[in-house]
């Protein structure tokens, strides 16, 4: 079946799809399978889809969209699972703004119930010119493979206690500071659910190259995929000539997106030049610092996030013997501290 798409989700960007696609009624129910579906219903909140350029557009009842199968485990969003079987006519749910589709099993009241998506079929691609025999499309097609021979460059890890703890804001402030200091900076999102918004923000703040796990062929990371994706991201960015990488770990250090696997991997940790912890409150600061040390042997170099929004939180962090610099109020000081750590790691 040949069909015209109203909206193309950013999760499919590895494939460079056009508006017209050919569908197969048979769907391979595995993560990354690219499927087309019809939106059912209207929503007033969490009602947008990010396209392959990072632009958000509102979804409406009847829209034909293309996304990819996956799962999601978001405390402040949707919990969704990969379906065990999918057929044309089935109803799935849109699990995030980037186009991940699956079965929603619970949701945060703040985002409301998810859109229902009526499955129309799996997109076919035609990699061989002139060959009319299509192949089922997956986001793993044309994904980055990594550069095993690349030498490590300093990595600034930006981790948080939870989603919405100020990680992207801190990462962007650091990218700007490092860029202004003369470094070629790579911006990375290592874990989470597919969405370009954060790495595009990094590009806006001066990152010379940006890569996330979807570029490595992953719809939503977990303990079984995060490490391999992070290796691809680091080596690809190093091969592109960046001097330093600012790497945000999506979700929290106790979440289900594989952050623990990344921070436990010695090959990835040896790239580390600095550890920035973003937290929402004093309890998060104490727990985050303690957990990073006890679970991974990692010391926090500086605390950022809402816990440092004013002097009350800053005093608390400093009482623990740690520096506290807020990315919104004190980006220069935050940048200078991390810049010094990067230069030390480089022997400068």
N, C-alpha and C positions, 0 to 999 in steps of 0.2 A: 504494500500500500504506500502510495506517495502522499505526503501531507505537508501543509504549510505551518510553520511554527510562529506563534505570536511572540514568544519570549524564550531566549536561550540562556540557561543558568550558567553562572561562572564556573561551576564544578566541571563543566564539559570543555573548558578552554583548551585542553591539550589536543582536541580533535579539530578545532577550527571549523565547526559546522556552519552550513549556510541555512537560510530560512526554509528551504525545501529539503526534506529528508525522506528516505525510504525506510519503512518499518517492516519488521517481521512479527507476526502474531505470537511467536514463541519467544519467551524471555528466559534467559539464564539467570537464576536467582543467586547471584553472588555480588559481593561489594564491588562497586565501580561500574556495573552494567548500566549503559546509557539508555534511558527509556523516555518515551513521549507519553504525555497524559493530559487529560482535560480537567481543569480546575472546577470544583463544585463549591458554590457558596460565596458569600462576601464576608469580609472582616474589616473592622475599623482599626485594629492593632496588629502588629506583626504580619502585615499584609503585603509585603514587598518581596521582590526577587532581584538579586544582583546579577547583572549580565556579565559577559566575558570581558567587558571594559571596566567593570567596577561600578557601573551606574545602577542605581536602584530605581525600579519602576513598580507601580501598584499592580497587584493582581486582581482580576475580576472573574466572576462566574463565567465559565465557558472558554476561558483562555486556554490555548494549546501551548504547553510548555515542555521543555526537555530538561531532564536532570539525570541523576544517577542514584542507584540503590546504595544504601548505607545504613549506619546506625547513629545514634546520638545519645549522650549521657550528660545532659546539662542541668545543673541544679536550678538555674534561673531561666530555664527554657523548656525544651521537650526531652523526654526520654523515649527513644524509639529503637526498635530492633529490626535487623535485616530479616525480611520474610523468608521462610523456608522454600516457598514456591510462589511463582508469579505467573499469571496468565492474563491475556487481553480481556478487559472488562472488570478486572479486580479493582478494589478501592484501596489505595494506600494513603499515606499522609505526607505532606511537605514538612520536613523536620527542621529546616533552617532556611535562612535567607539566600544561601548559596546554591540550593537546589538538591539537597540530600533527601531521598524519599525512602520511606519504610513504614513500619507499623508503629504508631504512637501508643505507648502503654501508660504514660502519665505526663502531666504537664504542670508548669507553674501558672497560677492564676493570672499573673501579670501579662502573659502572652496569649491567653485564651486558648480555646481548642484549635488545633491546626487545620489548615485547608485539607480537604479530601481531594485526592487525585485519582481519576479514573484511568487505568492503564490502557493505552492504545497499542503499545507494542515496543519492541526493542529496536533502536536505531541500527541500521546497517551502514557499514562503510565499505568503500571500494578502493582498496589500496593499489590495485594493479590497473593501470590505465587500459581502458577498452574491455576489461573483464566485467561482465554483468552479474557475476556471482558475488553477492555481498557477504560480508562477514559481520557477526555481532560486534557492536561497538562497546568498548570499555575505556574508562578514563586512563587505564594503564597504557593504552596505545599512545605512542609518541611521548611517553613520560620520560623525564630525565633519569639517567642511569648512574650518575656519579662519575668521579674521576679518581680511581684508586691511587694513582701516582701523585696526587696533589699533596704538597707539603702543608702541614697545619699552619693556620694563622690564628692570632689571638681572638678568642670568643668571649664576649660579655653576655653571660646568661642573665635573663630577666625572668624570674619566677614569681609566682604569687600564691596567696593563700586560697584564692577562689577566682572565678570569673568576675569581671568588673572590679578588680582590685587595683587598677591603675597601671597595669603592665605595659600596654601599648603607649600610653602617654609617656611613661618613663623611657621606653625604648626609643621613641621618637626624639625626646630631648637629648638622649645620649648620641643618637645618630647625628643630630645637628651639631653637637659639640665636637664630636670626633671629625666630622666633615670640615668644620671651620678650622680645626687644628691641622688640616692638610692630609688627613687620611682618606683613602678610598674605602668606603664603608659598604658592607653587605648587610642587608636586612633580611631576617629569617623568622618564619613562624614554624616551630618544630612540631607542635601537637595541637589538637583541637578538632573541630569540624569545619569542613571546607567553606571558606569565605575569603575573598581577596581584600576586604576592607582594611585589615590591619597592615598588610604588607604594602598596600597602596599609600597608607598614611606614612609609612617609613620612607617610601620614595619621595613623598611630598616634603619630608624633612631633610632630604639630602642623600639618601642611600643611592649608591651608584648601580647596585644590582639587588634585586629582591627575588626570593624563592620561598615557597612554602611546601608543605607535605603533599598538596594536591598536584603540584608540578612534578612530584616524585611518584604520582599515581595512586595516592591514598585519599579516599573520601572522608574518612573519620579515623583518626589514629586510636590505637590501643596498645597494650603491652606487647602484642605480637608484631606490630608494624612500626612503632615510633622510632626504634633504634635504627632500623634500616633506612627509613626516610630521612632521619637526621644526618646520617652518614652521606647520603646523596646530596643533601642540602649543603653541608659544610664543604665537601670536596668540589662540588660544582661552583660554589661561590669563590673558593680559593683559586680554582682554575680560571675564573674570570678576572683575576688580578686584584681582588680587594686586599687591603692591608689588615682589616679588622672586621669581625662579624658581630652584630648585635642580634642575639637570638632570643626571641620570646617563646616561652613555653605556655601554650594555651591551657586554660582552666587552672586548677590549683595543684599544689604538690601532693595532695592526697586524693585527687580526682581519678577518673577512670580512662583517661586518654593516653596513658603511657609515659607521663612525666617521670615517674619513678624509674622506669626502665632506662630512660635517657640518662638520668643523673646517676644511675648505678653502673653505667657502661664506662670502663676505664679508657677506651679509645676515644670516646667523645669528651669525657671530662678532662683529658689531658690537653685539649684545645683551650680550656678555660683560662681566662685572664682575670675575670672578676665575676662576683655573684651579687646581683641586686635582688633584694626581696621586697615585693610590694604586698602590703597588708592593709586591711580595712580598719583594724582596731588594735589596741594593746595586746589583747589575748592572742590575736593572730600573729602579732610580732613575736611574742614569746614562743608560741607553738611552732611557728615557722622556723625560727632560728634554731630551736632545739631539735626539731625533726630533721632539718638539713644536716646538722652535725651528727646526730645519732644514727640516722639511717644511711647517710651517704658520705660522712666524713667531710662535709663541705662547710666552710666558714662563710658567713654573710659579710660582705664588705660594706654595704650601705643599705639602709632601709628607706623605701619610698612608699608612695600610695596614700590613700586617705588617712591612714594612721599618722601621717606627718603633715596634715593640712594646716595645723596651727601649733603654737608653742606648747599646748597641753600634751599633744602626742609626741612632739619632738623631745620634750623634757623626759618623757617616759623612756623613749628609745635610747637617749643619751645616758640614762641611769643604768642601762644594761651594758654600757661601755661601747656602744655602736654609734656611728655617725648617722644622722637622719637628714636627708635633703629631699624636699618636695619638688617633683618634676614641674609642677605648675608655678609655684612661688619662687623656687630656687634652682632653675635649670642650669644656671652657670656653675654653681657650686657642685651640683650633682655631676655635671660633665667633667669638671676639673678633677674630682676625686677619681672617677673611673678612668679618665685620661692618664692619670698618674699610674694607675694599676696596669693599664695596657702598655705604657712605655716601659715599666719595670719588667713586664713579661717578655718584652722584646729586647731587653738589655740596653735600652736607650737612656 
